[in-house]
């Protein structure tokens, strides 16, 4: 399973041609994709037009939508944050810690376009696409 981060979805819906959006385009309909509930919020809140909002909502909710948090993930995310701090890395956004932790714990690969995930790959074994 591949969880797609908002950094890729936003580029995709804006028509950006990046390595990650091209990978997403290839994966759609061919691989099982997952979207986190908070990622769904991040992506949908960016639409100004109701028509575009509804179209994106229909597309994104056709994927498996998973809860990113919960008690166990929250505790493990705090552990992961602390582990990265011990090696000199400060993650800027808590949401990225939660997303990375959900992927690690659920064995999802992450498709992203956000350098904040790099320490999770390097130090905690996060598997990524591209």
N, C-alpha and C positions, 0 to 999 in steps of 0.2 A: 504494500500500500504506500502511496505517495501523498504526503500532506503538502499542499501548495500554500505558501505564505502570501500575505496581502501584498508584499513588495512585487510579486510576480503578477497577481491578479490585476492590480492597479495599472501596471504597465500594459498588460494584455488588453484591458478594456480601453485604454487610451490609444491603442494601436502602435505602441512602441515595438520596434524590432530589436530585440535583445536575444542573447543566447538562451536566456531563461524563458522568455515568452514564446520563442520558437520551439523550445522543448515542450512547453505546455501545449502548444498547438498540436504537436505530434502525439502527445499522450492522451489528449481528450478523446474519449470513445474507444481507446485501445488498452488503457491501463486503469486499474481501480484508483481513483483519486479521492482524497479526503479533504474536507475543509473544516477548520475549527470554528466553533460558534463565535468566538471573539474576532476571528479573521473575517467571518461573514459580516459582522457588524462593521469592522473597519472598512471593508470594501464597499458595502452598500451605502454607508453614510456619505460617501463621496459623490453620489449621483445627484445632480441638480434637477433633472427632468424626470417626472414620474414614469413616463414610458420607458426610459432607460433603466430606472430603478427596478421596475417590474420585470423587464427582460432579464436583467442580471440576477434578480432574485430567483426567477424560474430556473435559470441555468445552474446557479450555485446550489440551490436546494435539491437539484436532481442528483447531486453528489452525496456521499455519506457525510453527514454533519456530525462531528464529535464534540463533546464537551472537553475543553482544554484543561480545565482545572479540577477541582475536587480536593478533598483533604490530603490524600496520598500524594498527588501531584504537587500540591502547594508545599508540602513538607520537603519533598525531594527537590523541588525547584529552589527552595532556600538552601538546601545542602549543595546543590550544583553552583549556585551563586557564590556561596562561601568557599567552595573548592577553587573556583576561578579567582576569587580575591586572593587566596593563598599563593597563587602563582603569578600574581601581579596584574590580573585582568579585572577591570570593572565593567560590567555590562550596563549599558546606558538605559535600557528599557526593561522593566519587569516582564512585560508581555513576551519579549523575546526569550527570557529565561523560562517562562511557562511553556511556550511553544516548543522550544528545544527539548525541554524535559519530557513533555508529552510524547514527542517523537522518539526519544531515546527509550522511554519506558514501554511504549507500545510497539516499538520496532518499526516505525514508519520512516521512510526516506523523506527528506525535506527538499522541496524545490523552492529556492529562495533567491533573492537578489539583494542581500543585506549583509554587509561585512560583519555585523554584530554576531552572526552565527558562527563565524570562523573559529573562535576559541572553543566552542562546543565540539566542533569537528576535531580540532587539534588536541584537546585535553580530555574530552569526555566521550568520544566515540560516536558523535552524531553522524549518521549516514546522510549524504546529500546526493541530489541528482544534478548533473552538469558540472 
